[in-house]
Structures are given as structure tokens and as C-alpha cells.
Amino acid sequence: MNKQIKVALLGLGIVGSGVANAIITKSEYVKKHLGVSIFIESVLVRDRSKSRNVVLSNNVYVDSIDDILDNPEIDVVIEVMGGENPALDYILQSIKKGKNVVTANKEVIAKHGPEIFATANSNGVRVLFEASVAGGTPIVSPLMRDLVANDIISIRAIINGTTNYILTKMAKEGLNYKQVLSEAQSLGYAESDPTNDVEGIDAAYKLAILSMIGFRSTINVDDIYTEGITALESNDFKYASELGYDIKLLAMSELNNVGITARVHPVFIEQNEMLANVDGVLNAVEIETDLTDKVLFHGPGAGSNPTTSAIMADMFTISRNLIDNIPMIDPLRFTETRKLVSINELISKYYLRIEAKNQPGVLGIIASILGKYEISISSFIQKEAIDGDKYAELVIMTHEAKEEFINKATLDIKDLDTVKDVNNIIRVIG
């Protein structure tokens, strides 16, 4: 084995610079730990002259992927470009050229994981992607290795730091969504276009990856039910607290005898639950298995340093395998085909916040509609009057009911002359 493992970086932004600096500054530790050194052979960039937060020799910069693909000296390609294309194309081309790949790209792995892994298998290389889910919080490797003997029952996760920050601020400070979003953007926690975060799309990508590995099943990310946080209002947080709950955006998947239920949406979660106490920009993944019961992985989910930590861990794994010529675990080697169950089949408790006329008999009419769809009320609170005494907010908590029936009942309730609107419906867990 050569005394150097040569790598190419695709991209040198915030994360790429962090990885490059880690390779340089920790070179002695790496050599002592692995017995070989890691050397940056090439870096693919758009603009060679751009000022960057890392000092590299000018001759490592290339502006064509072919310079990397055609270099037989390169052992590992580290993709930190982001986005679906051209990242996917570059990853597949690198694999076909016999190069191992480390990537932080959640979108590419979520959408094209099976194709990528199959291509890697046929070319005798591996693709590792620890940084694609929870940043610096290890979860992919534990699922593939440490929990490999377990049957995964469920996955529940807070895996988007932006939305968790927003929900934490709304809960603790009574602020509205737009106020906190603006603050998150000013602090760099949210993008100028926050759609992927606040609509749950980012979390859905990550859930697809976790479910794919955990249930050894191909997951179509487009089939994951996704609902964001934009409809949440300060009253929802106030009432949740009064009832003993917190509100979190959870990514969840469960395996049952019908198939896999995979969903991303806000939930009422009991305040004594572990996930309810994960605040700010932190991530957490709770795995329930047949052998361990519940295991919680908790830590930073984004940023240069946490992502660099995950990428370097994958680099160490690949390097050890290159040194010792040890085959690595294929995350989809035992793939099964399982049905992704429609959200309409979900059985859950529900919170309903209804604005209705402040007059006798309204609750009875609403209760009769719920009863028509086999939905029973577990508790009811009439809150302060709105618009003088004309309207009042009704907060209803249900027993377990079918999602399909909740949706039908809601439509009927909205049609009542005595109901101004159903302001929110939130699923309740825990």
C-alpha cells in the first residue's frame, strides 16, 4: 500500500474548506492513527482566483471534472458541492473510474441511493455518506454497523436545525413565525429562500436515507408525506404548553405488517419525551429496535465543523479499508421491497383549534360530526372570546382516529354556518 491516500475535493465552500483544513492540520494525527497520510491531490472549483479560508498550493486547483476522473492516483473523491446536479453525475463518473466516494449530499443519496450503491458494488468501491443526515451526530454508521443485528421498529427524528430553532423560539418567547424566521435568516440559520427547511423537504430527504438503511428498503422520497411549519401560530404553542406538550417538526417512519409509514410534520409531543427537550439548532434521532428499545443520538446537525467531523470519519473508514483491503458493508445489501403506506391510513390522536360562534350548541354540533366519523373527544377547552364576544376558540383533543376520517370531519366542520374556520390540526404523539 502506498504511504499516501490521495483525495480530490469537489467544491471548496464552507464545508469543503473545513474538510481541507482538517486534512492539513490533523495530518500527523491521521498518519499516526492510520499508518498512512491523506493528501489533497485536486480540488474542483469554478474560480481558481477566489479568496478562500484554506491555504493550498495553486497547482491542486482544477476546473474540469475530467482532471480528477482521469487521474489514476486519486483514491477518494469527496463531494461537497451540494444540489442534485451535476453532483450526481460526478459521483457516478467517479465510481465508474474506480474511485471511492464520500458525500454530504442528502438530496442525491435520498433520490438516487440504490443506483449509486449498485454502481459502487459493481465497480468494487464504496460510497459513504454520514454527513448527509445529521451533520456531526453519528447515525448512518451506527445504523449500518452497531445496530445491524437489530430489527428497527421506528425512527423519530429532529433533523432540521433551522425549523427546530424557529419552533424553540416560538415556544419559549411567544413570537410569531415570520419574526423568528427573519431572525434565523439574519443569524445564518436559515437561507434567504427557506422553503426546503420550513416545508419539511430537507427533513424528508434525510428520513428517506434513514428509512432506506434502517428498514433495508428502497424508499421513494416523493412518497413521504411532508408538511411544514408555516401554519403554526403562537396560540398553538400556548395551548400545547397548557396541555403538557411541546411542538416539534418530526421526521418519522415506522414498520408494521402493512408496510412503512414515513412522514414529516409538526406534532404535539409530551414534554417528558426525550425529543421534546431537544432545542435550538440541535438534531436528535431516536431509534427503537427489538433488542435495544429506544436509543437517542443527539448533537449538532449543521455547520462546517460538525459536517467536517462526519466526512473525516468516513474518510478514516475508507482509508482503513484501502490499507487492509477489507470489503465494506453495503447499506442496501439486504434490500427488501416494502409498501409505503398512505398518510390517510395513519392512526393518531389529534389537536384541533377551531374558531366558532360564541353561542350555545356549537360544541354539540361539532361533536356530532366527529362522532359520525368515529372520532371521540378526549378533552375540550373553550378559550377567550375573539372579535368581542362574537367568536371563541375551541381547542379539542381527540382519542386515536384515522387520518382519512379526521380530514373528512374537518371539511364538514368548516361547512358549518357557526364555524368561521378550523385554524389548525396537529397530530399528537407520546
N, C-alpha and C positions, 0 to 999 in steps of 0.2 A: 504493500500500500504506500502511495506517495505520502510525504510528510506534510502535505497541504491539501485541504479540501477547498476547491475554488468555486466561488459563488458569483452569480450575476443578480443584480437588483433591477427589477422592472419598476421604476419610479423612485424619486428621491424627494418626496414631500415631507410632511411632518413625521409620518411613521417610517418612511424609508430612511430619512436622516437619522432617526433614533436607532434603527437597526444597524446602519453603517457605523454610527458612533459606538454602539455596544460591541460590534465585532472588533473594532480598533482598540478600544480602551480595555476590553477584557481578554485581549489576545493571549496574555501569559496564563491567565486562569484557564482559558479554553485549552491551551496546549498541555497544561499540567493535568487537566481533567480527562481529556480525550487521547492524549499522546500525539496529536496532530494539531496543526494550526488551521484556522479558517482564513482564507484570503479573498478579498474582493477583487475579482478579475475584471468585471464590466458592470457599468451602470447605464441603463437605458433612460435617457432624458429627452425632453423636447428642445430645451435650450441649454447648450453647454456653458454659455457665458453667465448664466443666472447665479446670483449670490446665494449660498446655501449654508446651513448650520452644521456643516461637516467638512473636514479638510481631507480631500482625496487628490491623488495625482490626476492631472488633466488627461492622461492617456487612458484612464479607465472609462471615460465617458463615451458612449456611443449613441447615435440617433436612429439606428436601424436594428430591428429585432434580429435580422439575419446575421449581424455581427456576433450575436450571442448564440443563436441556433447553430451556426457553422463553426463554432469554436469547440473542438472536442475536449479541451482542457476543463471546461465548466462542468462541475458535478451537480450543482444545485441551483435552481432558479427560484428567487424569492419575489413573488408577485405582490406588490403593494400599490398598484395603480388605482384599484377600485373600479366600480362600474362593471357592466356585463361585457361590453366590447370596447376595445379589442382584447381585453384581458383573457376572455375565454379562448379566443383564437391563439393567443401567445402561450397560454398554459398547455393547450393540446399540442401545439407545434413543439414545445419544449419536451413534452413527454415522448412524442414520436422520435425525437432526436436522442432519446435515452437519458434524459436529464430528470432527476428528482425535483419535485416542486414543493415549496412551502408558500401558502397563500393565506391572506387575511380576508379574502373576498367572500362574504356571506351570500351575496346575490348569485355569484357564479356557482358556488357549491350547492346552494339550495335548489337552483333551477337545473343544473347540469351535472350534479354529483355522480349519478350512476354512469353516465357516459365517460366522465373523467376517470373514475376509478377503473372501469372496464378497460379503457385505453392504457392506463398505467399498468394494469395487470398484464396485458398482452405485450407490453414493452419492457417488463421487468424492472419497473421503477415504482416509486410511491409518491403520493400526494398527501401532505399533512396540512391541517387547517385549524389548529387550536384557536388562533386569534379571530376566527370568523364568527364566534358565538358570544363569548362573554369577556373578551379582551384579556386582561391579566388574570382572570379567575379560571383556573383549570377545570374543564368539564368534558371536553371532547375526548382527551386521553383517558380520564377515569372511566368514561362510558365504554370505550373500546377495549380497555385493558383491565382496570381494577374491578369493574363490575361485570366482567364478561360472563361470569358464572351465574349471574342473577337474571331472573325474568323481570323485566321492567314493567311495572303496573301503571305508573303515571309519572308525568313530568309537569311540574308547575314552576313557572319562572318569571322573574322580573329581569328582562334582558334588553331594556332600552333605558339608558340613563337619563336621556332628555325628558321623556314622559314621566319617569319616576321623580325627577327634580320638580317638574311642574306640579304634579299631584301632591307632593310633600309640602310645597309652598302654599298651595290652595288649602290644604287641610290645616296646616299649623298657623297660617296668618290670615285666613279668611279672604284671600284675594281672588279675583276672577281670572278666568283662563287667559284672556288677552293681556292682562297686566303681567302675569308670570311668564308668558311666552316671550313678551318683549324683553323682560329681564334676562331670561335664559339666552336669548339671542345676543344681548349686549355682553354677556359673560362668556360667550363662545360655546355654550352647552347646546344650542340649537342653531341649525342652519338658517340662512335667510329664507329659504323655502323649506319649512319643517315638515312637509307632507308625509314623507316616508316614516318619520318618527311619530308624529301625533296621530296619524291614521292607522298605526299598528303594522305598517308594511315591513319595516325593519325587523320588528319582533317576529313577524310571520316567517321571514327568511330564516332566522335563527331557530325558530321552533321546527321548521321543516328539517333542518340539519340534525337537531337533537332527536327528533322522532325517527328519522331515517336510520340513525345509528342505534338508538335505544330499542326500537322495535324491529330492526333488521328488515326494513320495508321501504320500498320506493314511495316517496311522498310527492305529490304534485302540489307545489306551493300555492297555485291558483285555487285549489280546492279547500284551503284553510280559511275558515270563517274569520274575517277581520273587521274589527270595529274600533275606532279610535276614541280619543278623549275629548273631542271638541264640543260635545253636547253636555259635558258635566258643568254644573253651576255650583256656586258657593253653598246654596241651600242643601244640595246633595251631601256635601261634606259635613255640614252642621247636623243634619238628621242622622247620617251614618254614625257620627260620634255619639249622639244621644242614644242610639240603639246598640252601641257597643261594637261598632265596626269601623274599619278603615277602608278607603277606596284605593285600589291598585289596578294598574293595567297588567293583567297576567296573560302569559302565553302558556297554554295548557294542552296536553294531549294525554289521552287515556286509552288503554287497550281493554276491550271487552269481547264477549263472544260474537258480537256483530261485526266489529272492526275497530278502527281507530277514530276517535273523536279528537280533532285538532282545531283549536280556536284561540283567537286573540281578542280580548275585550276587557273593559273595566269590570271589576267585581267589588261587591261588598265582601270583605274578609274579616272574620272575627279578630279583635285586637290582640288576643293571646296567641294567635298563629305566628310562626317564625317569620313568614314572608310579610306579614303586616308591619313588622318592625324594621324593614329594610327601607331606608330613607335616602333622600338626596340622589346623587348620580350613581350610587352603587347598584350592582347587579346581584342577583341570587338565583340559584337553580336548586329546586327541591326534587329529588328523585326518590320515588317509592318503589321498592323491589320486594320480591318474595323472601329474600334472605336478610336484608338489612333494615326493613321497614323504611323509614324516611331518613335520607341523608341530605344535608344542606351544604351547597357550595356558595360562598359569599365573598365578594370583593369588587375591585374596580373593573368596570366594563369597557372603558374607552380611554383615549389619550395615547400619546406617544409611548410613554414608559410602560404602561400595562400591556399594550399591544406588542411592543418590542419584547417584553418578557415571554409572551406566548410564542412569538416567532422564533426566538432563540431556543426555547425548549424544543420546538420541532426540529430546528437545525441540529441540536445535540442528538436527538433521536436518529435522524437520518445519518448523521456523521458516524455514530456508533455502528449502525448497520452497514455503512460503507466500509468501515475499518475491519469489522469482523465478518462481513459477508453474511449477515443474518437476515433472512426474509422477514418482512414486517407484516403485521396484521392488516388484512384488507377489511375496512369498516363495513363493507357490504358483501362479504363472502357468503353469508348465510341469509341472503335476501329472500324474503317471502312476499307474496302478493296479498295485501290486505285492503279491504274496502275502507274508504274514508267516509265516515257516517255524516249525514247532513246535520247541520245545526238544528233543524226542525225536530230532530229526534231527541234532542237533549232534554234530560230531566233535571230540573233545578228549582231552587227557591228564587223568588223574585221580589224586588223592591219597586213599587210604582209611586210616582209623585204626580198627583192629579190636581188640576185647578178646576174647581167646580163651584156652581152657585151655592151660596151660603143659605140653604133653606132645608127644611125637614124632608126626609125621604130619599135624599140623593144617594147616601151611602147604601141604603137598601136596594136601590135600583142597580148600582154598580156591583153589589154583592150577588145579586141575582144573575147578572150577566156572567160574572166569574163562575158562579155555580153551574150555569148552563154548560160551561166547558170543563167541568170537573176540577175547578181551581178553588181551593178553600183558603180563607184568610187566617193567618196566624196572629196578626196584630194590626191595629189601626190607630192612627193618631190624626186628629184634626188640628192643623197648625193655625197660625194667626191669619186674620182676615186680610184680603187683598182688595185694592180698589174700594176703600171704605169698608163696608160690610157686604158688598155685593158678591165677592168670591172668597173662597177659602182653599188652602192647600190641604189635600188629603194625602197622607202617607200610609200606604198599605204594604204589609209584608205578607207574602203567601207561603203556604206549605209547598212541598215539591209538586211541580206541574210540568207538563210537556210544553216545550218552546212553541210548537205549532199552535197549541191552544191559547197560550198567552198572546200570541200575535193576533189571533182571530178575536179574542176577547177585547184586546186593545182597540181594534178597529170599531167594534160595536160600541165601546165606551166613548170613543171620540165622536160618534154619531149622535150621542145624546144631546138634547137641547140644553140640559142642565150642566154639561161639561164644556168648559172653554178649551181645554187641551190636556193631553197626557204629556206632562213636561219631561218625564224621563222614566225609563225602565232599565234597571240594573240587575244583573244576575247575582245571586248570593251564594257564597261557598263557606265552608268551615263550620 
